[in-house]
């Protein structure tokens, strides 16, 4: 049995419940894929996006919904080592990638304020444009369960805003394009478990602006890492804490919300407080 066949088998057998079933659940619950879609599966070279790519390949084999997929790798300026590792993993795992080059890292290297924000926007823009050139109507990103709940807490604690990472989102700058996140319900610990079970190595961080970017499972120092540590601490006291955070974004009680924004307009509970039903 080839290595890629072993990896595929592990997804639907060994990790069926924590990975495959949750992958399928997110696609069904949030209606992420529809008949006739052509999806650009965006691979950064990390464990999350590569696993997503393998899951999408499996879905194409078994799903009754017909869709096409392009497996894209955008090179923002990877080192030759990282670029080579991505190419080797694609060959090892039988993922037919299409890699295209950009100079994003060179551009943001000269930006003093919010280089990460600019980098993220530029990467997304390039992916949308290239995917559209290939005839795709959606791009698929590898954000997972932990990314979602960390985003909720980061927005609340650091941006004074209750905001989450959506499972799908229509592009406002690229007409007809949509972003989907099929790994939305998959936990990072299970992705790491899958990676280790199959003895795979992926790039961890390829950013030239960030120090200590090496292979591994642990992230670098950042606000997100602070939130990871906080959730881990809270989980020690309540093992359901992360699940509760995730469920809370599906169960917002608008009758107890002071204010909210919709369509760019701010609304207050006072708007209809005195209206008699």
C-alpha positions in Angstrom: 0.0 0.0 0.0 1.3 3.4 -1.0 1.9 6.1 1.7 -1.0 8.2 0.5 -3.3 5.3 0.6 -2.4 4.6 4.2 -3.0 8.3 5.0 -6.4 8.3 3.3 -7.4 5.1 5.1 -6.4 6.6 8.5 -8.8 9.5 7.8 -11.9 7.4 7.2 -10.9 4.6 9.6 -8.7 5.4 12.6 -9.8 9.1 12.7 -13.3 8.6 11.4 -15.1 10.0 14.5 -12.8 13.0 15.4 -11.9 14.1 11.9 -13.9 12.6 9.0 -17.3 12.7 10.7 -16.8 16.3 11.9 -15.5 17.4 8.5 -18.7 16.0 6.9 -20.9 17.4 9.7 -19.6 21.0 9.0 -20.2 20.7 5.3 -23.7 19.5 5.8 -24.7 21.8 8.7 -23.3 25.0 7.1 -24.1 24.0 3.5 -20.5 24.6 2.4 -20.5 22.6 -0.9 -23.2 22.6 -3.5 -23.7 20.7 -6.8 -21.5 22.1 -9.5 -19.1 24.0 -7.3 -15.5 24.4 -8.3 -13.4 24.8 -5.2 -9.9 26.1 -4.8 -8.5 24.1 -1.9 -5.8 26.4 -0.5 -2.8 24.7 0.9 -0.3 26.7 3.0 1.9 23.7 3.7 0.9 23.3 7.3 -0.9 20.3 8.9 -4.3 21.8 8.8 -4.5 22.7 5.1 -2.9 19.5 4.0 -5.4 17.4 6.0 -8.2 19.5 4.6 -6.9 18.7 1.1 -6.9 15.0 1.8 -10.4 15.2 3.2 -11.6 17.0 0.1 -10.1 14.3 -2.1 -11.9 11.7 -0.1 -15.1 13.6 -0.3 -14.9 13.8 -4.1 -14.7 10.0 -4.1 -17.7 9.3 -1.9 -20.0 12.3 -2.1 -23.2 12.2 -4.1 -22.7 16.0 -4.6 -20.6 16.5 -7.7 -18.0 19.2 -7.4 -14.5 20.0 -8.8 -11.4 20.9 -6.9 -8.1 22.7 -7.7 -5.4 22.3 -5.1 -3.6 25.6 -4.9 -0.4 26.6 -3.1 0.4 30.3 -3.1 4.1 31.0 -2.6 4.3 34.3 -0.7 8.1 34.0 -0.7 8.9 30.7 1.1 12.4 29.7 1.8 13.7 27.0 -0.6 13.5 24.5 2.3 9.8 25.2 3.0 9.0 25.3 -0.7 10.7 21.9 -1.2 8.9 20.4 1.8 5.5 21.4 0.4 6.3 19.9 -3.0 7.6 16.7 -1.4 4.5 16.3 0.8 2.2 16.9 -2.2 4.0 14.1 -4.1 4.0 11.8 -1.1 0.3 12.3 -0.4 -0.8 12.3 -4.1 -2.1 15.9 -4.0 -2.0 17.5 -7.5 -1.0 21.0 -6.4 -0.7 24.1 -8.5 1.9 26.5 -7.0 2.1 30.1 -8.0 4.6 32.7 -6.8 4.1 36.2 -5.3 6.3 38.7 -3.6 4.1 39.3 -0.6 6.9 38.7 2.0 9.1 41.2 0.2 6.4 43.8 0.2 5.3 43.5 3.8 8.9 43.4 5.0 9.0 47.1 4.6 5.8 47.8 6.5 6.3 48.8 10.1 2.6 48.9 11.2 0.3 45.9 11.0 2.4 43.8 8.5 0.5 40.7 9.5 -2.8 42.3 8.7 -1.5 43.5 5.3 0.0 40.1 4.6 -3.3 38.3 5.4 -5.3 40.6 3.1 -2.8 40.3 0.3 -2.7 36.5 0.5 -6.5 36.3 0.5 -6.6 38.6 -2.5 -4.1 36.6 -4.5 -5.9 33.4 -3.7 -9.3 34.8 -4.8 -7.9 36.2 -8.1 -6.0 33.0 -9.1 -8.9 30.8 -8.1 -11.3 32.9 -10.2 -8.9 32.6 -13.2 -9.2 28.8 -12.9 -12.9 29.0 -13.0 -13.5 28.4 -9.3 -16.4 29.9 -7.4 -15.1 29.1 -3.9 -11.9 29.0 -1.9 -11.5 26.6 0.9 -9.3 27.4 4.0 -8.0 25.1 6.7 -9.2 27.0 9.8 -10.3 24.6 12.5 -12.4 24.4 15.8 -9.6 25.9 17.9 -9.1 28.8 15.5 -12.8 29.6 15.8 -13.0 29.7 19.6 -9.7 31.6 19.9 -11.0 34.2 17.5 -14.1 34.7 19.7 -12.0 35.3 22.8 -9.5 37.4 21.0 -12.2 39.7 19.7 -13.9 40.0 23.1 -10.7 40.5 25.2 -8.6 42.6 22.8 -11.0 44.3 20.3 -14.0 44.8 22.6 -16.2 43.1 20.1 -18.1 39.8 20.1 -17.1 38.4 16.7 -16.4 35.0 15.4 -14.8 33.3 12.4 -17.6 32.3 10.0 -17.9 28.9 8.4 -18.5 30.5 5.1 -18.3 34.1 3.8 -19.2 35.8 0.5 -16.4 37.9 -0.9 -17.1 41.6 -1.0 -14.2 42.4 -3.3 -14.4 39.4 -5.7 -17.8 39.1 -7.2 -19.2 35.5 -7.3 -16.6 34.2 -5.0 -17.1 32.6 -1.6 -14.8 31.4 1.2 -15.6 28.1 3.1 -14.0 26.5 6.1 -14.8 22.7 6.1 -12.5 22.0 9.0 -14.7 24.2 11.2 -15.5 21.4 13.7 -12.2 19.5 13.7 -10.1 20.0 16.8 -6.4 20.8 16.5 -5.4 18.1 18.9 -6.9 15.5 16.5 -5.1 17.0 13.5 -1.9 16.7 15.5 -2.8 13.1 16.4 -3.4 12.3 12.7 -0.1 13.9 11.7 1.9 11.9 14.3 0.1 8.7 13.6 1.1 8.9 9.9 4.6 10.2 10.8 4.3 13.3 8.6 6.2 16.6 8.8 4.9 19.9 7.7 6.0 23.5 7.8 4.9 25.3 10.9 5.5 28.9 10.1 7.0 30.2 6.9 7.0 33.9 7.7 10.4 35.6 7.3 9.4 38.4 9.7 8.8 36.0 12.6 11.6 34.5 14.6 11.8 30.8 15.6 9.7 29.5 12.7 10.6 25.8 12.6 8.9 22.5 12.1 6.6 21.4 14.9 3.2 21.5 16.4 3.5 24.5 18.7 2.8 28.0 17.6 4.9 31.1 18.1 4.4 33.8 20.7 1.4 35.9 19.9 -1.9 37.1 21.2 -3.4 33.9 19.8 -0.9 31.8 21.8 -1.9 33.8 24.9 -5.5 32.8 24.2 -4.5 29.2 23.6 -2.8 29.1 27.1 -5.9 30.8 28.7 -8.3 28.2 27.2 -6.0 25.4 28.3 -6.0 26.8 31.9 -9.8 27.2 31.9 -10.2 23.6 30.5 -8.3 22.3 33.5 -11.1 23.6 35.7 -13.9 22.8 33.2 -13.3 20.2 30.5 -16.3 21.5 28.5 -15.1 25.1 28.3 -14.0 25.1 24.7 -17.2 23.3 23.6 -19.2 25.9 25.5 -17.5 28.7 23.7 -18.2 27.1 20.4 -21.8 26.5 21.2 -22.3 30.0 22.4 -21.8 31.5 18.9 -24.6 29.2 17.7 -26.9 30.3 20.6 -26.7 34.1 20.9 -29.7 35.5 22.9 -30.5 38.7 21.2 -32.9 39.7 24.0 -29.9 40.2 26.3 -27.6 42.1 23.9 -27.1 45.8 24.5 -26.0 46.6 21.0 -25.1 45.0 17.7 -24.0 45.9 14.2 -25.7 44.7 11.0 -25.1 46.0 7.4 -22.7 48.6 8.7 -25.3 50.1 11.0 -25.2 50.0 14.8 -28.4 49.0 16.7 -29.3 49.3 20.3 -31.7 47.4 22.5 -33.3 50.9 23.1 -34.4 51.0 19.5 -37.6 49.0 20.2 -37.5 48.9 24.0 -40.6 51.0 24.5 -42.5 49.4 21.7 -45.5 47.5 23.1 -46.1 44.2 21.4 
